[in-house]
Amino acid sequence: VKLNEPIFKSILDGDEDTTEKRETEDSFFTTMKCLLFLVNPESHHMCNLLQVGFTKRSKSETETETLTEEKLCRMQVCMEFGSSIDNDMFRIIIESVTSGIRSISAKDAISLIEQLLNQCSKSDRASFLVDDCNVIWDLYKLTEYKPNLSHSNINIAIPKLACPGLWWRTTVIALILCGKSPQKLGAEIWRASPTIHALIKMVTSGKFRFPTADCDDAEREKMKAAENSIKEREFEIAEILFLPSSKKSSVKPAVEPDFSEVSKKGSRASARQREKQARMLAIKKEEERAREMAEANRRKQKLRRAQKSIMILNPRSVARRPRKEAVQLLFSVNSMFNLSQSFKACVEPDFILLAIGSTSRDSIERAYDWLIPTISSSAG
């Protein structure tokens, strides 16, 4: 099975030089933004797209009239007030992947959603109107990785897998939506997804660590054990998919010399000859062990690389430690969408209390360093 390279780059990661940033200039994203009237109506992209429908040929038929003031005004209003996103807009994008007829790729769909979120964050008049949990679960389905098993001899059940880059980008999208609808969407996803549950705790407390800052020793060990268990399962799956049963070594093991035949013929190998042959045999065995260790190390490195290319899809499973490639994206969206303040301001549910973990003395002591500044700022 061919390795699947994860793609973590996103327009939301705050990196001005990312590949995804450059992709915003390609025809697909530009056209989609023009169709949604999210581009300045006087830009050459919009003028080129709408030239046929909104302009008329002059008498000489060599020049085109510019858009009228009225049309420009209408398009400007669309751009300023049309950045809001809702359940239906997400549904249209999701169905454009699953329809099967001239469908776009899952990567392009997620990138387009990120484009819309980025556009929405820049508009003072835009609103986040997504409050349907099923939108998030359906978004996760776009991250599925389907290995080609037609020519393999795999006889065991393999759970649904995901492309890690798309999975974590979708998780961050879900976190943004939860932050913009904390009372409804945030409360429901908090209960349903352990990973987003952990991310909300990190964002609310400002402590980006795993296990989360509210955990005592027993809870930390429990979270680590659950994460390690699922990673071991992914390691086994990666070995089955990408490195099935290794071929037997073509190097024949060193065979100890047999002096029985020599003894039967009435001759006897000298002690010096036996010592020499024993040394040669030891050297051959050492070379074999070195080759075996080198092969084992190569296989281990391949497995590690293979494991990074897949993950178990189920977002309702155990809490996952954020991949290091996704950490910058998490920091960026927290700042861009002011998620921390959004969760702290919510009182039903009270995410500050939920991030503390409980009202016990130990829990409050663990939260002391971030809780006191939070309460002070809220009181001010």
C-alpha positions, 0 to 999 in steps of 0.5 A: 500500500502506498504511503499517504503523506500528511498535509498540515499546511493551512491558511489559518496557521498564521504562516505567510509563506505556506503552500496553502497561502499561495494556493489562495491565488489559484483559479479554484479558490479565486473562482469560488470566492468570486461566486460567493461575492467575497472578492472586491467587485473592482478587482480584476478577478471579479471583473474577468469572471463577470465581464460577460454578464455585467458589461456591454460592448461599446459601439466599437465593440473593442472596449467594455463599459465598467460596472455601473455604480449601482451594480458596484454598490450591490456587489460591495454590500454582498462582499461586506455582509456575505461572509457569514457561514451557516449549516447550509453552506457547510452542507453544500461543500461537504456534498460537493465531495460526496456527490460523485458527479464532478466532485471536488477533493476532500482536501480542496473542500477543507481548504475552502472551508478554511478560506471561508473561516479566514474571510469571516474572521476579517469581517466585522459584519460576518456571523458564525451560524453553524450549530449542527453537530452533524456538520462536524461529524460529516466533516470528519468523514472527509478525512478518511483514508482508504488504502487499496487492499485489492491485491493484499492478503489482509484478513483482519478487520481494520478500523476506518483510517484518516489522513492525519493532516486533514484530520487535525485541520478538521479538528481545529475547524471544529474547535473554531465552530465550538468557540463561536457557539459555545453554549450549543455546539461547544457543550455538545462536542465537549461531551462527545469528542475527548480530543476537542474536550482536551483542546477546549481545556487547553484554550480556556486555561492557556496551558497547551499541554497533554495530558491537560493541566487539570489532571492529577497523577492518576488521570495523567497516567490514564490519558497517557495509557489510552493515547499509547494504546491507540498509537500501538494499534496504529503502529500495528495497522501501519505494519500490516498495510505498508510493511507486511511480513518481511522477506526472509534474509538471503544470507545463510547463517554461518555453519560451524565446521564439522571435524568428524569426517576428518577424524574418521579418515585418520587425520586430526585438525591441529589446535591452531586450525581449529582456533582460526576457524572458530575466529572466522566463524565468530566474525561471520556471526558478528557480521550477520548480527550487524546486518540483522540489526541494520535491517531491523533499524531500517524497518523500524524507521519505515514503520515510524514514517508509515505510522505518521501517515495514518491515524484511526479516524473515530473522533469520539475515541480517546483524547489524542495528543496534538501532532507537533505539525498542528500546534502552530495552527492551534495557536494561530486560530486561538488568537485569530478567533479569540477562542480563549475569551469566548470559552471563558465568557460562556457561563452555561456551560461554565467552561472555566469550571469545566477546565478546572476539573472539579471544585476540590482543593487539589483541582483549584491548586493545579489551576491557580496560576491561570485561574486567578488572572482569568478571574481578575481580568473578568472582574475588571 
